[in-house]
Amino acid sequence: MTDKKILIIGKLPPPIGGVTIHVKRLLDSLEKNEIGFRFENATKKNILKLLLKCLFRKQIIHLHTSSPILHFLISLANLLNKESILIITYHGNIGGFNAFKNWMDKTSIKLTDIPIVLNEESLKFARSFNNEIRLVPAFIPPIHDEFLPFHIQKKVKSLKEKFQIVFCTNAFNVSFDKNRNEIYCGSQLLNLFCNSKNQNFGFIFSDPSGSYTKHIEKSLLKLTDNILLISEPHSFFEILKDADCFIRATTTDGDPLSVKEALFLDKIVFASNVIKRPVGVYTFSWSKTNELQDLILQFNDFKKNNTASTYKNGAIELINLYKKLCKQ
């Protein structure tokens, strides 16, 4: 399509997570629209290879990662290559790391041709560093049906038969914020649904990496029968189809794909108020369990008033950007 090649740098599932799913769906969208591109997997082992490609080739480079270190290194390489155009999508909430990593992110934003952020908070924080910064939603609808193993389907069906209302959440990994709180509040949520107040509700915890399962085993928390912990690779989008409500409990956030997916499927969404959430999301303070408890008990009222939601497809905006840049 163009005289400049597009290089996408990121990671694909497995492991399954918001960033990897976003990248996979972007690549599927590029193929569907017959947009030529090359993809490079971003791993610790091939960082030198990636830097060399960013240094010496005339191309459009689009980096997808939440790593401030990789943001910084790739932006430095771009500074030395006058023939390339660098786009970085900052997956996560800018300013949410320690002082050194936040400095790396600020520096990379200044050095990047087109920084892309995923929420209004990050846009406000970073706008003064680069006038070319853009806000592009992370949500990209799946192009193809996604995979859910048959034995998981059976477990989900069994849970739905036992419980009239099924809540769900997902966490790619056991991660901690700068204050050493669990970013995905997984232990909090499991304790909440183990509580006798909530044992009449089903709860699916999507743990595709298995890390939360190991974390819970170490904590000696005994899970109750209303909880289904899925600790193997699977499509969370398929889980959302069978759930009634999605809970996004995090201490920091970007533009979580799972929130948009749930709204896309007309599900009720409860999310912590660490960033501005989309219209239709019911918010709570992640540190105040009673606020989420109240929302859970009011679920039927929310369900009655639920209205369909529509969201922009982030892939369309990116494809239009690539086409514009390729004509320059």
Order of alpha helices (4+ residues) and beta strands (2+ residues): beta-alpha-beta-alpha-beta-alpha-beta-alpha-beta-alpha-beta-alpha-beta-alpha-beta-alpha-beta-alpha-beta-alpha-beta-beta-alpha-alpha-alpha
